[in-house]
């Protein structure tokens, strides 16, 4: 069953198979390419993203709208501020 989200996703960044620090570096690049208010879904398999991506959002004042863990795959929904 797919979880219903109350926001639109503007782009998806798949970092599956990459290890720290690559997912956060790719997110940093991607977020600079999108408009303020856009939502990026980040897909990751590195468990350290559970710590790193929320810290990234907090440090750069982007909003982590939602986070899902699905069978060792982590999904983050980030709105650019």
N, C-alpha and C positions, 0 to 999 in steps of 0.2 A: 504494500500500500504506500502510495506517495504522499508525503507530508505536504499540506497546503501552506504556502507562504503568502503573506499579505503585502508583498512588494514585487516589482518586476526586476528581473536580472538583465542587465545590459551587456555583460560579457562574462565569459568563463575562462579562467586560467587553470589549466591542468598541469600540476607539478608532480603528478604520480611518478614514483620511482626515483625522485630526486631527494637528496639528503641536505640537511642544514649545512650551509646557509642559503642554498640555491632557491628554495621556495620563497623566502622572504625577499631575496634580491630580485627575483622575477616579479613579485608583487609590487615592489617599490617602482620598478620600471613601468609596469602595467598601469598603476594608479596615476602615474604622471601623464598617461596617454588618454585618460577618460575625463569626461566633464564632471564638475562638481555636482553632486547629487546622484550620479550613476552608481549602480550596484554591480560589484564584481563577485562572482562565485569562484572561490579558490578550492580546487580539489587537490588533496595531498595524501600521501601514504606515510610520510615521516611523522612518527609520534611527537617529535619535538615541536612540530607546528602548533600543537595544543597549547604550548607555552609561548612560542615565538610570535605567532600571528596576533593574539590578543595584545601582547606587549607592543608590537608594531603599531596597531591601531590606537592604542592609548597614547603612545609617545608622539605620534603624528596627528592626533585628534581626528582620526577617521572613526566612523561608527561601525562596530561589529554588531550587525543586526541579528544574526542567528548563527549557531554553530551546531553541526550534526556529526555524529560518529556512526558510520555504517560499515560494519564488518572490516575494520582496519583501514577504512578510507575516511578521511576527515574532510568535511565541507564547511567552508566559512563564507558568509555573506557580508560583504563589507561595502558600506556606502562612503564615497569620497566626500570629504568635508572641504 
